[in-house]
Amino acid sequence: MLRLRNNHNKSNMKREIYIVLFMILGALIGFILHAVIEIVYINLLVANFARYSIGLDYPQLYVIHAVGTFLIVTCGICFGFWQGKYWWQKIYIERIREK
């Protein structure tokens, strides 16, 4: 009985590590997405600030930048959590049931 419990704890730890790594991957993808959006938008601002600033000045654009960064990275982490749980179920639970 003790041996089964120990295996169960290892499986839980593997699952948690798996999900945390997916969350880190989601955060990294969020940062990459943020960088791409920022590069494109900064190039547009440099080309024609009056047109692409939509009437906002630099402090206001900085606030939008900070909020956008937080939202994109948070969504990336949530997406990673969701995908980690999904793929753990698909790969480790359903595949074991098929055998």
N, CA, C and O atoms as a printed pandas DataFrame, in Angstrom:
     atom_number atom_name residue_name chain_id  residue_number  x_coord  y_coord  z_coord
0              1         N          MET        A               1    0.822   -1.196    0.000
1              2        CA          MET        A               1    0.000    0.000    0.000
2              3         C          MET        A               1    0.863    1.256    0.000
3              4         O          MET        A               1    0.567    2.224   -0.701
4              5         N          LEU        A               2    1.920    1.232    0.782
5              6        CA          LEU        A               2    2.811    2.378    0.840
6              7         C          LEU        A               2    3.473    2.621   -0.510
7              8         O          LEU        A               2    3.679    3.765   -0.915
8              9         N          ARG        A               3    3.801    1.544   -1.195
9             10        CA          ARG        A               3    4.443    1.665   -2.498
10            11         C          ARG        A               3    3.494    2.324   -3.515
11            12         O          ARG        A               3    3.942    3.146   -4.314
12            13         N          LEU        A               4    2.218    1.988   -3.504
13            14        CA          LEU        A               4    1.250    2.600   -4.406
14            15         C          LEU        A               4    1.099    4.085   -4.110
15            16         O          LEU        A               4    0.992    4.901   -5.026
16            17         N          ARG        A               5    1.092    4.423   -2.859
17            18        CA          ARG        A               5    0.960    5.821   -2.468
18            19         C          ARG        A               5    2.177    6.600   -2.950
19            20         O          ARG        A               5    2.031    7.718   -3.445
20            21         N          ASN        A               6    3.369    6.038   -2.817
21            22        CA          ASN        A               6    4.587    6.700   -3.252
22            23         C          ASN        A               6    4.573    6.933   -4.759
23            24         O          ASN        A               6    4.955    8.009   -5.219
24            25         N          ASN        A               7    4.138    5.938   -5.531
25            26        CA          ASN        A               7    4.024    6.100   -6.980
26            27         C          ASN        A               7    3.013    7.177   -7.337
27            28         O          ASN        A               7    3.225    7.951   -8.270
28            29         N          HIS        A               8    1.922    7.225   -6.600
29            30        CA          HIS        A               8    0.896    8.232   -6.850
30            31         C          HIS        A               8    1.462    9.626   -6.604
31            32         O          HIS        A               8    1.173   10.546   -7.369
32            33         N          ASN        A               9    2.257    9.802   -5.557
33            34        CA          ASN        A               9    2.874   11.100   -5.270
34            35         C          ASN        A               9    3.848   11.500   -6.366
35            36         O          ASN        A               9    3.913   12.672   -6.737
36            37         N          LYS        A              10    4.611   10.538   -6.894
37            38        CA          LYS        A              10    5.532   10.832   -7.988
38            39         C          LYS        A              10    4.764   11.254   -9.226
39            40         O          LYS        A              10    5.176   12.173   -9.935
40            41         N          SER        A              11    3.647   10.586   -9.490
41            42        CA          SER        A              11    2.833   10.922  -10.649
42            43         C          SER        A              11    2.261   12.331  -10.512
43            44         O          SER        A              11    2.219   13.085  -11.484
44            45         N          ASN        A              12    1.823   12.684   -9.307
45            46        CA          ASN        A              12    1.315   14.042   -9.072
46            47         C          ASN        A              12    2.408   15.078   -9.268
47            48         O          ASN        A              12    2.167   16.143   -9.837
48            49         N          MET        A              13    3.614   14.767   -8.796
49            50        CA          MET        A              13    4.718   15.704   -8.948
50            51         C          MET        A              13    5.078   15.864  -10.427
51            52         O          MET        A              13    5.343   16.977  -10.881
52            53         N          LYS        A              14    5.090   14.767  -11.173
53            54        CA          LYS        A              14    5.355   14.844  -12.616
54            55         C          LYS        A              14    4.306   15.705  -13.299
55            56         O          LYS        A              14    4.624   16.538  -14.149
56            57         N          ARG        A              15    3.062   15.497  -12.921
57            58        CA          ARG        A              15    1.963   16.261  -13.521
58            59         C          ARG        A              15    2.115   17.742  -13.219
59            60         O          ARG        A              15    1.937   18.573  -14.110
60            61         N          GLU        A              16    2.438   18.083  -11.993
61            62        CA          GLU        A              16    2.607   19.486  -11.624
62            63         C          GLU        A              16    3.773   20.120  -12.373
63            64         O          GLU        A              16    3.663   21.248  -12.853
64            65         N          ILE        A              17    4.888   19.402  -12.475
65            66        CA          ILE        A              17    6.038   19.924  -13.216
66            67         C          ILE        A              17    5.677   20.109  -14.676
67            68         O          ILE        A              17    6.028   21.124  -15.279
68            69         N          TYR        A              18    4.983   19.148  -15.248
69            70        CA          TYR        A              18    4.549   19.204  -16.641
70            71         C          TYR        A              18    3.698   20.449  -16.882
71            72         O          TYR        A              18    3.918   21.175  -17.851
72            73         N          ILE        A              19    2.738   20.693  -16.014
73            74        CA          ILE        A              19    1.843   21.841  -16.164
74            75         C          ILE        A              19    2.607   23.147  -15.960
75            76         O          ILE        A              19    2.387   24.105  -16.701
76            77         N          VAL        A              20    3.495   23.204  -14.975
77            78        CA          VAL        A              20    4.288   24.423  -14.741
78            79         C          VAL        A              20    5.175   24.727  -15.942
79            80         O          VAL        A              20    5.323   25.890  -16.319
80            81         N          LEU        A              21    5.766   23.703  -16.546
81            82        CA          LEU        A              21    6.593   23.929  -17.731
82            83         C          LEU        A              21    5.752   24.444  -18.899
83            84         O          LEU        A              21    6.210   25.294  -19.664
84            85         N          PHE        A              22    4.534   23.939  -19.039
85            86        CA          PHE        A              22    3.638   24.476  -20.062
86            87         C          PHE        A              22    3.286   25.931  -19.768
87            88         O          PHE        A              22    3.169   26.733  -20.694
88            89         N          MET        A              23    3.115   26.280  -18.499
89            90        CA          MET        A              23    2.822   27.664  -18.136
90            91         C          MET        A              23    4.007   28.574  -18.477
91            92         O          MET        A              23    3.815   29.695  -18.947
92            93         N          ILE        A              24    5.218   28.092  -18.241
93            94        CA          ILE        A              24    6.406   28.864  -18.602
94            95         C          ILE        A              24    6.473   29.032  -20.116
95            96         O          ILE        A              24    6.789   30.115  -20.608
96            97         N          LEU        A              25    6.180   27.971  -20.849
97            98        CA          LEU        A              25    6.136   28.054  -22.307
98            99         C          LEU        A              25    5.098   29.079  -22.754
99           100         O          LEU        A              25    5.354   29.864  -23.667
100          101         N          GLY        A              26    3.944   29.075  -22.124
101          102        CA          GLY        A              26    2.898   30.052  -22.450
102          103         C          GLY        A              26    3.357   31.475  -22.192
103          104         O          GLY        A              26    3.080   32.372  -22.988
104          105         N          ALA        A              27    4.063   31.692  -21.074
105          106        CA          ALA        A              27    4.586   33.026  -20.775
106          107         C          ALA        A              27    5.612   33.445  -21.822
107          108         O          ALA        A              27    5.607   34.592  -22.270
108          109         N          LEU        A              28    6.486   32.530  -22.214
109          110        CA          LEU        A              28    7.484   32.845  -23.241
110          111         C          LEU        A              28    6.825   33.177  -24.576
111          112         O          LEU        A              28    7.243   34.113  -25.259
112          113         N          ILE        A              29    5.815   32.429  -24.944
113          114        CA          ILE        A              29    5.089   32.723  -26.183
114          115         C          ILE        A              29    4.400   34.086  -26.069
115          116         O          ILE        A              29    4.349   34.840  -27.040
116          117         N          GLY        A              30    3.875   34.399  -24.889
117          118        CA          GLY        A              30    3.275   35.716  -24.661
118          119         C          GLY        A              30    4.287   36.836  -24.835
119          120         O          GLY        A              30    3.979   37.864  -25.437
120          121         N          PHE        A              31    5.504   36.643  -24.307
121          122        CA          PHE        A              31    6.547   37.652  -24.470
122          123         C          PHE        A              31    6.932   37.817  -25.939
123          124         O          PHE        A              31    7.149   38.936  -26.403
124          125         N          ILE        A              32    7.017   36.710  -26.664
125          126        CA          ILE        A              32    7.351   36.795  -28.091
126          127         C          ILE        A              32    6.245   37.527  -28.852
127          128         O          ILE        A              32    6.530   38.388  -29.684
128          129         N          LEU        A              33    5.000   37.192  -28.571
129          130        CA          LEU        A              33    3.877   37.881  -29.201
130          131         C          LEU        A              33    3.909   39.371  -28.877
131          132         O          LEU        A              33    3.694   40.206  -29.756
132          133         N          HIS        A              34    4.176   39.699  -27.627
133          134        CA          HIS        A              34    4.276   41.093  -27.207
134          135         C          HIS        A              34    5.383   41.805  -27.977
135          136         O          HIS        A              34    5.199   42.937  -28.426
136          137         N          ALA        A              35    6.526   41.151  -28.132
137          138        CA          ALA        A              35    7.653   41.770  -28.841
138          139         C          ALA        A              35    7.307   42.032  -30.302
139          140         O          ALA        A              35    7.638   43.091  -30.835
140          141         N          VAL        A              36    6.653   41.093  -30.945
141          142        CA          VAL        A              36    6.286   41.268  -32.353
142          143         C          VAL        A              36    5.306   42.432  -32.506
143          144         O          VAL        A              36    5.474   43.283  -33.380
144          145         N          ILE        A              37    4.291   42.463  -31.658
145          146        CA          ILE        A              37    3.312   43.558  -31.705
146          147         C          ILE        A              37    4.006   44.891  -31.443
147          148         O          ILE        A              37    3.729   45.879  -32.123
148          149         N          GLU        A              38    4.900   44.922  -30.467
149          150        CA          GLU        A              38    5.591   46.158  -30.113
150          151         C          GLU        A              38    6.502   46.637  -31.243
151          152         O          GLU        A              38    6.538   47.832  -31.534
152          153         N          ILE        A              39    7.225   45.741  -31.876
153          154        CA          ILE        A              39    8.110   46.123  -32.984
154          155         C          ILE        A              39    7.309   46.726  -34.127
155          156         O          ILE        A              39    7.679   47.764  -34.674
156          157         N          VAL        A              40    6.216   46.074  -34.481
157          158        CA          VAL        A              40    5.378   46.580  -35.573
158          159         C          VAL        A              40    4.804   47.943  -35.215
159          160         O          VAL        A              40    4.846   48.864  -36.031
160          161         N          TYR        A              41    4.267   48.084  -34.005
161          162        CA          TYR        A              41    3.621   49.340  -33.620
162          163         C          TYR        A              41    4.633   50.473  -33.473
163          164         O          TYR        A              41    4.342   51.604  -33.862
164          165         N          ILE        A              42    5.798   50.199  -32.929
165          166        CA          ILE        A              42    6.814   51.249  -32.806
166          167         C          ILE        A              42    7.265   51.715  -34.182
167          168         O          ILE        A              42    7.473   52.910  -34.391
168          169         N          ASN        A              43    7.418   50.791  -35.121
169          170        CA          ASN        A              43    7.763   51.194  -36.488
170          171         C          ASN        A              43    6.684   52.079  -37.100
171          172         O          ASN        A              43    6.993   53.040  -37.805
172          173         N          LEU        A              44    5.419   51.758  -36.833
173          174        CA          LEU        A              44    4.332   52.610  -37.316
174          175         C          LEU        A              44    4.384   53.988  -36.662
175          176         O          LEU        A              44    4.179   54.999  -37.334
176          177         N          LEU        A              45    4.656   54.038  -35.353
177          178        CA          LEU        A              45    4.746   55.326  -34.657
178          179         C          LEU        A              45    5.899   56.167  -35.183
179          180         O          LEU        A              45    5.765   57.380  -35.345
180          181         N          VAL        A              46    7.015   55.533  -35.447
181          182        CA          VAL        A              46    8.171   56.266  -35.969
182          183         C          VAL        A              46    7.867   56.809  -37.370
183          184         O          VAL        A              46    8.278   57.918  -37.711
184          185         N          ALA        A              47    7.155   56.035  -38.168
185          186        CA          ALA        A              47    6.836   56.454  -39.530
186          187         C          ALA        A              47    5.862   57.631  -39.543
187          188         O          ALA        A              47    6.028   58.567  -40.325
188          189         N          ASN        A              48    4.847   57.586  -38.680
189          190        CA          ASN        A              48    3.840   58.651  -38.685
190          191         C          ASN        A              48    3.156   58.679  -37.317
191          192         O          ASN        A              48    2.113   58.054  -37.124
192          193         N          PHE        A              49    3.744   59.401  -36.380
193          194        CA          PHE        A              49    3.233   59.420  -35.008
194          195         C          PHE        A              49    1.826   59.996  -34.939
195          196         O          PHE        A              49    0.972   59.465  -34.229
196          197         N          ALA        A              50    1.579   61.069  -35.665
197          198        CA          ALA        A              50    0.274   61.737  -35.602
198          199         C          ALA        A              50   -0.861   60.800  -36.020
199          200         O          ALA        A              50   -1.954   60.856  -35.456
200          201         N          ARG        A              51   -0.606   59.955  -36.988
201          202        CA          ARG        A              51   -1.656   59.066  -37.487
202          203         C          ARG        A              51   -1.857   57.845  -36.585
203          204         O          ARG        A              51   -2.995   57.479  -36.290
204          205         N          TYR        A              52   -0.760   57.206  -36.142
205          206        CA          TYR        A              52   -0.864   55.930  -35.435
206          207         C          TYR        A              52   -0.906   56.046  -33.907
207          208         O          TYR        A              52   -1.068   55.045  -33.210
208          209         N          SER        A              53   -0.760   57.263  -33.395
209          210        CA          SER        A              53   -0.843   57.413  -31.935
210          211         C          SER        A              53   -2.284   57.526  -31.473
211          212         O          SER        A              53   -2.548   57.575  -30.272
212          213         N          ILE        A              54   -3.207   57.566  -32.401
213          214        CA          ILE        A              54   -4.655   57.708  -32.166
214          215         C          ILE        A              54   -4.975   58.806  -31.139
215          216         O          ILE        A              54   -5.878   58.663  -30.314
216          217         N          GLY        A              55   -4.216   59.892  -31.212
217          218        CA          GLY        A              55   -4.473   61.048  -30.354
218          219         C          GLY        A              55   -3.917   60.930  -28.951
219          220         O          GLY        A              55   -4.217   61.773  -28.105
220          221         N          LEU        A              56   -3.124   59.920  -28.676
221          222        CA          LEU        A              56   -2.551   59.728  -27.343
222          223         C          LEU        A              56   -1.113   60.243  -27.312
223          224         O          LEU        A              56   -0.419   60.259  -28.329
224          225         N          ASP        A              57   -0.678   60.666  -26.111
225          226        CA          ASP        A              57    0.724   61.073  -25.978
226          227         C          ASP        A              57    1.532   59.920  -25.373
227          228         O          ASP        A              57    0.978   58.862  -25.074
228          229         N          TYR        A              58    2.833   60.123  -25.194
229          230        CA          TYR        A              58    3.717   59.041  -24.751
230          231         C          TYR        A              58    3.353   58.447  -23.381
231          232         O          TYR        A              58    3.359   57.224  -23.246
232          233         N          PRO        A              59    3.036   59.263  -22.355
233          234        CA          PRO        A              59    2.656   58.639  -21.072
234          235         C          PRO        A              59    1.415   57.740  -21.187
235          236         O          PRO        A              59    1.345   56.688  -20.552
236          237         N          GLN        A              60    0.457   58.157  -21.986
237          238        CA          GLN        A              60   -0.742   57.337  -22.167
238          239         C          GLN        A              60   -0.419   56.054  -22.932
239          240         O          GLN        A              60   -0.930   54.984  -22.601
240          241         N          LEU        A              61    0.425   56.165  -23.950
241          242        CA          LEU        A              61    0.836   54.970  -24.687
242          243         C          LEU        A              61    1.631   54.013  -23.795
243          244         O          LEU        A              61    1.537   52.795  -23.946
244          245         N          TYR        A              62    2.415   54.573  -22.863
245          246        CA          TYR        A              62    3.176   53.728  -21.942
246          247         C          TYR        A              62    2.237   52.944  -21.012
247          248         O          TYR        A              62    2.485   51.773  -20.722
248          249         N          VAL        A              63    1.177   53.583  -20.552
249          250        CA          VAL        A              63    0.197   52.881  -19.705
250          251         C          VAL        A              63   -0.454   51.749  -20.495
251          252         O          VAL        A              63   -0.612   50.639  -19.986
252          253         N          ILE        A              64   -0.833   52.036  -21.748
253          254        CA          ILE        A              64   -1.416   50.990  -22.597
254          255         C          ILE        A              64   -0.412   49.860  -22.797
255          256         O          ILE        A              64   -0.781   48.686  -22.795
256          257         N          HIS        A              65    0.854   50.219  -22.969
257          258        CA          HIS        A              65    1.917   49.218  -23.130
258          259         C          HIS        A              65    2.022   48.322  -21.898
259          260         O          HIS        A              65    2.095   47.100  -22.022
260          261         N          ALA        A              66    2.031   48.927  -20.715
261          262        CA          ALA        A              66    2.172   48.151  -19.473
262          263         C          ALA        A              66    0.973   47.227  -19.264
263          264         O          ALA        A              66    1.141   46.061  -18.907
264          265         N          VAL        A              67   -0.219   47.740  -19.482
265          266        CA          VAL        A              67   -1.426   46.924  -19.312
266          267         C          VAL        A              67   -1.461   45.807  -20.359
267          268         O          VAL        A              67   -1.798   44.663  -20.051
268          269         N          GLY        A              68   -1.111   46.154  -21.596
269          270        CA          GLY        A              68   -1.081   45.151  -22.659
270          271         C          GLY        A              68   -0.082   44.048  -22.377
271          272         O          GLY        A              68   -0.371   42.873  -22.601
272          273         N          THR        A              69    1.095   44.419  -21.886
273          274        CA          THR        A              69    2.106   43.423  -21.531
274          275         C          THR        A              69    1.568   42.471  -20.477
275          276         O          THR        A              69    1.689   41.253  -20.611
276          277         N          PHE        A              70    0.979   43.022  -19.437
277          278        CA          PHE        A              70    0.425   42.197  -18.366
278          279         C          PHE        A              70   -0.646   41.247  -18.903
279          280         O          PHE        A              70   -0.648   40.059  -18.578
280          281         N          LEU        A              71   -1.548   41.772  -19.720
281          282        CA          LEU        A              71   -2.635   40.942  -20.241
282          283         C          LEU        A              71   -2.129   39.832  -21.160
283          284         O          LEU        A              71   -2.574   38.689  -21.058
284          285         N          ILE        A              72   -1.201   40.167  -22.056
285          286        CA          ILE        A              72   -0.698   39.167  -22.995
286          287         C          ILE        A              72    0.044   38.052  -22.254
287          288         O          ILE        A              72   -0.157   36.872  -22.542
288          289         N          VAL        A              73    0.898   38.426  -21.302
289          290        CA          VAL        A              73    1.666   37.411  -20.572
290          291         C          VAL        A              73    0.740   36.589  -19.664
291          292         O          VAL        A              73    0.905   35.375  -19.546
292          293         N          THR        A              74   -0.222   37.242  -19.030
293          294        CA          THR        A              74   -1.177   36.513  -18.188
294          295         C          THR        A              74   -2.007   35.537  -19.018
295          296         O          THR        A              74   -2.240   34.403  -18.597
296          297         N          CYS        A              75   -2.449   35.972  -20.186
297          298        CA          CYS        A              75   -3.183   35.065  -21.076
298          299         C          CYS        A              75   -2.301   33.907  -21.528
299          300         O          CYS        A              75   -2.776   32.780  -21.662
300          301         N          GLY        A              76   -1.018   34.181  -21.764
301          302        CA          GLY        A              76   -0.086   33.118  -22.135
302          303         C          GLY        A              76    0.067   32.089  -21.026
303          304         O          GLY        A              76    0.107   30.887  -21.289
304          305         N          ILE        A              77    0.151   32.556  -19.794
305          306        CA          ILE        A              77    0.278   31.644  -18.657
306          307         C          ILE        A              77   -1.001   30.815  -18.495
307          308         O          ILE        A              77   -0.935   29.607  -18.269
308          309         N          CYS        A              78   -2.157   31.464  -18.610
309          310        CA          CYS        A              78   -3.435   30.729  -18.504
310          311         C          CYS        A              78   -3.581   29.719  -19.630
311          312         O          CYS        A              78   -4.042   28.599  -19.410
312          313         N          PHE        A              79   -3.187   30.116  -20.842
313          314        CA          PHE        A              79   -3.244   29.198  -21.973
314          315         C          PHE        A              79   -2.305   28.015  -21.738
315          316         O          PHE        A              79   -2.648   26.877  -22.055
316          317         N          GLY        A              80   -1.117   28.283  -21.181
317          318        CA          GLY        A              80   -0.177   27.210  -20.865
318          319         C          GLY        A              80   -0.734   26.255  -19.824
319          320         O          GLY        A              80   -0.557   25.041  -19.933
320          321         N          PHE        A              81   -1.406   26.792  -18.818
321          322        CA          PHE        A              81   -2.026   25.948  -17.791
322          323         C          PHE        A              81   -3.083   25.047  -18.420
323          324         O          PHE        A              81   -3.121   23.846  -18.155
324          325         N          TRP        A              82   -3.935   25.629  -19.248
325          326        CA          TRP        A              82   -4.994   24.877  -19.904
326          327         C          TRP        A              82   -4.410   23.800  -20.821
327          328         O          TRP        A              82   -4.862   22.655  -20.803
328          329         N          GLN        A              83   -3.419   24.163  -21.610
329          330        CA          GLN        A              83   -2.804   23.204  -22.519
330          331         C          GLN        A              83   -2.038   22.123  -21.764
331          332         O          GLN        A              83   -2.045   20.965  -22.182
332          333         N          GLY        A              84   -1.382   22.472  -20.668
333          334        CA          GLY        A              84   -0.676   21.480  -19.860
334          335         C          GLY        A              84   -1.622   20.420  -19.325
335          336         O          GLY        A              84   -1.329   19.226  -19.386
336          337         N          LYS        A              85   -2.757   20.863  -18.800
337          338        CA          LYS        A              85   -3.746   19.906  -18.306
338          339         C          LYS        A              85   -4.309   19.062  -19.439
339          340         O          LYS        A              85   -4.494   17.855  -19.283
340          341         N          TYR        A              86   -4.581   19.690  -20.578
341          342        CA          TYR        A              86   -5.148   18.982  -21.720
342          343         C          TYR        A              86   -4.193   17.906  -22.220
343          344         O          TYR        A              86   -4.590   16.755  -22.397
344          345         N          TRP        A              87   -2.933   18.277  -22.449
345          346        CA          TRP        A              87   -1.989   17.321  -23.008
346          347         C          TRP        A              87   -1.574   16.266  -22.000
347          348         O          TRP        A              87   -1.254   15.145  -22.396
348          349         N          TRP        A              88   -1.567   16.580  -20.715
349          350        CA          TRP        A              88   -1.304   15.549  -19.705
350          351         C          TRP        A              88   -2.390   14.480  -19.794
351          352         O          TRP        A              88   -2.109   13.281  -19.778
352          353         N          GLN        A              89   -3.617   14.936  -19.887
353          354        CA          GLN        A              89   -4.746   14.004  -19.996
354          355         C          GLN        A              89   -4.620   13.161  -21.265
355          356         O          GLN        A              89   -4.774   11.941  -21.211
356          357         N          LYS        A              90   -4.343   13.796  -22.403
357          358        CA          LYS        A              90   -4.252   13.091  -23.684
358          359         C          LYS        A              90   -3.103   12.092  -23.709
359          360         O          LYS        A              90   -3.279   10.948  -24.127
360          361         N          ILE        A              91   -1.937   12.520  -23.264
361          362        CA          ILE        A              91   -0.743   11.688  -23.408
362          363         C          ILE        A              91   -0.637   10.637  -22.307
363          364         O          ILE        A              91   -0.375    9.469  -22.595
364          365         N          TYR        A              92   -0.835   11.031  -21.063
365          366        CA          TYR        A              92   -0.550   10.116  -19.957
366          367         C          TYR        A              92   -1.763    9.361  -19.432
367          368         O          TYR        A              92   -1.613    8.239  -18.949
368          369         N          ILE        A              93   -2.946    9.930  -19.508
369          370        CA          ILE        A              93   -4.130    9.259  -18.956
370          371         C          ILE        A              93   -4.831    8.434  -20.025
371          372         O          ILE        A              93   -5.050    7.237  -19.841
372          373         N          GLU        A              94   -5.186    9.069  -21.150
373          374        CA          GLU        A              94   -5.924    8.341  -22.191
374          375         C          GLU        A              94   -5.062    7.279  -22.856
375          376         O          GLU        A              94   -5.569    6.213  -23.205
376          377         N          ARG        A              95   -3.792    7.537  -23.036
377          378        CA          ARG        A              95   -2.915    6.544  -23.658
378          379         C          ARG        A              95   -2.763    5.317  -22.758
379          380         O          ARG        A              95   -2.687    4.193  -23.253
380          381         N          ILE        A              96   -2.720    5.525  -21.453
381          382        CA          ILE        A              96   -2.616    4.389  -20.522
382          383         C          ILE        A              96   -3.912    3.566  -20.552
383          384         O          ILE        A              96   -3.867    2.338  -20.470
384          385         N          ARG        A              97   -5.059    4.235  -20.668
385          386        CA          ARG        A              97   -6.339    3.525  -20.735
386          387         C          ARG        A              97   -6.448    2.690  -21.992
387          388         O          ARG        A              97   -7.059    1.621  -21.976
388          389         N          GLU        A              98   -5.849    3.173  -23.108
389          390        CA          GLU        A              98   -5.906    2.430  -24.370
390          391         C          GLU        A              98   -5.100    1.148  -24.311
391          392         O          GLU        A              98   -5.440    0.177  -24.986
392          393         N          LYS        A              99   -4.045    1.124  -23.523
393          394        CA          LYS        A              99   -3.182   -0.069  -23.431
394          395         C          LYS        A              99   -3.855   -1.125  -22.652
395          396         O          LYS        A              99   -3.294   -2.204  -22.462
